[in-house]
Amino acid sequence: MARYVPLITKGVSGQQGPPGAPALPGGYPTNGIPFWDDFHGITTGTTIATSKWLQTAIAGTNTIGTAAGSAGQSILVLGTGASSGDGVILDLNGRTTVTAGSLGAPTALPGLSVVQWRCNFGNQTAVRAGFGLVSSVATFGVPTGTNWLTDPATTLAGIESLIFHVDTAAASGALRCFYRDSGGTADETITLRAAPVSGTFYTISAVINPTAATITIYLDGVADATVIDCSGWSGGNVRPTFGIQTSAAGGKIFQSDYYYQVVGQTARR
């Protein structure tokens, strides 16, 4: 079953991330409220009223399903249609102001927190794919289904967001991170690695320190040298989002093993 509510509703001491997750320097929060979706039995739909993950077609007829992975895990598979421009956006549904799996503003979190994805971009041509967090706040958020894939730096300018993105037509297909906030003074574009290796899953973690107002990005447990200043992130809840779009004829796929977050608490609850 997919987990759309916290696995543990009270803080848990010694939380160490989902099974198989890489170690992080300093570990995971010792007291935290986790949310984990491993996409077993994922429920998607095209309306907010009927879905837990909301799917929105950019264009074409696309597919969303799961595939079996090793050790019995389930893998989310997003597939595009066969025409250039076909694609789909998948958002955690925001039916309420605070949805299980939504995340507050980094500087307002109670303690050190971690957000993590394990994904496979493949090494395809003519494709844009990515995932991350986007603001759900009406004043400077983006509606569910917004296509941020084509140009995240421009589409999300002035919008609270943290996006991990591959575009084979840009930056030689490198895996990049785009951080944007409503102030726009601390925007970052970070190259995490060269074009992803075909068939390889990468674990990307964002470690949020609300006291220092920083976000540190880890690729397979190794910290990037750039520490993001998130003091300008003034908004409220953000939601997880995934997407893929083809930029030439031919269907493409993107895979995600899980989405995980743990919101640190100052004391065990």
C-alpha positions in Angstrom: 0.0 0.0 0.0 1.1 3.6 -0.6 1.8 5.6 2.5 -0.1 8.9 2.3 0.0 9.5 6.1 3.0 9.4 8.4 4.2 5.8 9.0 4.7 6.9 12.6 2.4 9.5 13.9 4.5 10.4 16.9 8.2 11.5 16.8 10.5 8.5 16.6 14.0 8.4 18.2 16.8 7.3 16.0 15.0 7.7 12.6 17.5 6.6 9.9 15.6 7.0 6.7 13.9 4.5 4.4 15.4 1.0 3.9 18.6 1.1 1.9 19.0 4.9 2.1 22.6 6.2 2.1 24.1 7.4 5.3 24.2 11.2 5.7 26.9 13.1 7.6 25.3 13.8 10.9 22.6 11.2 10.3 18.9 11.6 10.0 16.9 13.5 12.6 16.9 11.6 15.9 13.4 12.9 16.6 11.1 13.3 13.6 7.8 12.8 11.9 8.3 10.8 8.7 6.3 10.5 5.5 7.2 7.8 3.0 5.6 6.8 -0.3 7.1 3.7 -1.9 4.4 3.7 -4.6 2.9 0.3 -3.8 -0.7 0.5 -5.0 -0.3 4.2 -6.1 -3.6 5.9 -6.7 -3.6 8.7 -9.3 -6.4 10.7 -11.0 -7.1 13.7 -13.1 -9.2 15.6 -10.5 -8.4 16.8 -7.0 -11.6 15.2 -5.7 -10.7 11.7 -6.9 -6.9 11.4 -6.6 -4.2 11.2 -4.1 -1.5 11.9 -6.7 -2.9 14.3 -9.3 -1.8 13.7 -12.8 -2.0 16.4 -15.4 -1.2 15.9 -19.1 1.1 18.5 -20.6 0.1 17.1 -24.0 -0.6 13.7 -25.5 -1.7 10.4 -24.0 0.7 9.5 -21.2 1.0 6.6 -18.7 1.5 6.4 -15.0 2.1 3.0 -13.4 4.4 0.9 -11.4 7.0 -1.7 -12.1 8.5 -4.4 -9.8 12.0 -3.7 -8.5 14.5 -5.8 -6.6 13.7 -7.0 -3.1 10.0 -6.6 -3.7 9.8 -2.8 -3.9 7.5 -1.0 -6.3 8.8 1.7 -8.7 6.8 4.6 -10.0 7.0 4.8 -13.9 6.0 7.9 -15.8 5.7 7.5 -19.5 5.1 10.0 -22.2 3.2 9.7 -25.4 5.1 9.3 -28.7 4.7 12.8 -30.1 7.1 15.7 -29.5 5.9 17.8 -26.5 4.0 14.9 -24.9 4.4 14.7 -21.1 2.8 14.6 -17.7 3.1 16.2 -14.3 2.4 14.3 -11.1 1.6 16.3 -7.9 0.9 15.1 -4.4 -2.7 16.2 -4.1 -3.5 19.4 -2.2 -7.1 18.8 -1.3 -6.6 20.5 2.1 -4.4 23.3 3.3 -2.1 20.8 5.0 -1.8 17.5 3.2 0.1 14.5 4.4 3.5 14.8 2.7 3.4 18.6 2.4 6.3 20.5 3.9 6.4 23.8 5.6 8.7 26.7 4.9 12.3 25.6 5.6 12.9 28.4 8.2 9.7 27.5 10.0 10.4 23.8 10.5 10.8 22.7 14.1 14.2 21.0 13.6 16.7 19.6 11.1 14.7 17.9 8.4 15.4 15.7 5.4 13.6 15.3 2.0 14.8 12.4 -0.2 14.1 10.9 -3.6 15.5 7.8 -5.4 15.1 8.2 -9.1 16.3 6.9 -12.5 16.5 9.4 -15.3 17.9 7.0 -17.8 20.2 8.4 -20.5 17.7 9.2 -23.1 17.7 11.8 -25.9 15.2 14.5 -26.4 13.7 14.4 -22.9 13.1 16.6 -19.9 12.5 15.0 -16.6 12.7 16.0 -12.9 11.2 16.2 -9.5 11.3 18.3 -6.4 9.2 20.6 -4.3 7.0 23.5 -5.4 5.0 26.0 -3.4 1.3 25.4 -2.9 0.7 28.9 -1.5 -1.8 30.9 -3.5 0.1 34.2 -3.3 3.3 32.9 -4.9 2.8 29.3 -5.6 2.0 27.3 -8.7 -1.2 25.5 -9.5 -1.1 21.7 -9.6 -0.2 20.5 -13.0 2.0 23.5 -13.9 4.6 22.6 -16.5 7.9 23.6 -14.9 9.8 21.1 -17.0 10.5 23.2 -20.1 12.3 26.0 -18.3 12.3 25.7 -14.5 14.5 28.7 -14.0 12.0 31.0 -15.7 8.7 29.3 -14.9 9.5 29.1 -11.2 11.2 32.5 -10.9 10.0 34.2 -7.7 8.3 31.0 -6.6 9.3 28.9 -3.6 10.7 25.7 -5.2 13.5 23.2 -5.2 13.7 21.2 -8.4 16.1 18.5 -9.7 16.1 18.4 -13.4 17.6 16.9 -16.6 17.1 18.4 -20.0 19.1 16.6 -22.7 18.9 19.7 -24.8 20.5 21.9 -22.1 23.8 21.8 -20.1 24.7 18.5 -22.0 22.0 16.7 -20.1 23.5 17.3 -16.7 21.6 16.7 -13.5 21.0 20.2 -12.1 19.3 21.6 -9.0 17.2 24.8 -9.3 16.4 26.7 -6.0 14.1 29.7 -6.2 12.4 31.8 -3.6 10.0 34.7 -3.6 12.7 37.2 -2.8 14.9 36.0 -5.7 18.1 37.2 -4.0 19.6 33.8 -3.2 18.5 31.8 -6.3 20.9 28.9 -7.1 21.5 26.7 -10.1 23.7 23.8 -9.2 25.2 21.2 -11.4 25.2 18.0 -9.4 26.7 15.7 -12.0 27.1 15.0 -15.7 24.4 13.3 -17.7 23.0 10.4 -15.5 24.1 6.9 -16.4 21.4 4.8 -18.2 19.6 2.5 -15.8 21.2 3.9 -12.7 19.1 5.0 -9.7 20.4 8.1 -7.8 19.4 9.1 -4.3 19.1 12.8 -3.8 18.6 14.3 -0.4 17.9 17.8 0.7 18.9 18.4 4.4 17.1 21.5 5.7 18.6 23.4 8.7 15.9 25.9 9.8 18.2 27.4 12.4 21.0 28.3 9.9 18.4 28.8 7.1 20.3 26.5 4.8 19.7 23.6 2.5 22.5 21.1 1.7 22.0 18.8 -1.3 23.5 15.2 -1.2 23.9 13.0 -4.2 24.2 9.3 -3.1 25.2 10.6 0.4 27.9 13.0 -0.8 27.3 16.7 -0.1 27.5 19.3 -2.8 29.9 22.1 -2.1 27.2 24.8 -2.6 25.1 25.4 0.5 21.8 27.0 -0.4 20.7 30.1 1.6 17.0 29.6 2.1 16.4 32.6 4.4 14.3 34.3 1.7 11.8 31.4 1.6 9.0 33.1 3.2 6.1 31.0 2.1 4.2 28.1 3.6 3.6 24.6 2.4 5.3 23.0 -0.5 4.3 19.8 -2.3 6.3 17.0 -4.0 6.1 17.0 -7.8 7.4 14.8 -10.6 7.4 15.2 -14.4 8.6 14.1 -17.8 8.2 15.6 -21.3 9.6 14.5 -24.6 11.0 17.1 -27.0 11.0 15.0 -30.1 9.0 12.0 -31.4 9.3 8.9 -29.3 8.0 7.9 -25.9 10.2 8.4 -22.8 10.1 7.1 -19.2 11.2 8.3 -15.8 11.3 6.1 -12.7 11.1 6.8 -8.9 11.6 4.2 -6.2 10.2 6.4 -3.4 9.6 9.8 -2.0 10.6 10.3 1.7 10.6 13.1 4.1 11.2 13.4 7.9 10.4 16.7 9.7 12.7 17.0 12.7 11.3 17.9 16.1 13.0 19.7 18.9 11.9 17.0 21.3 10.4 13.6 21.1 6.6 13.9 20.9 
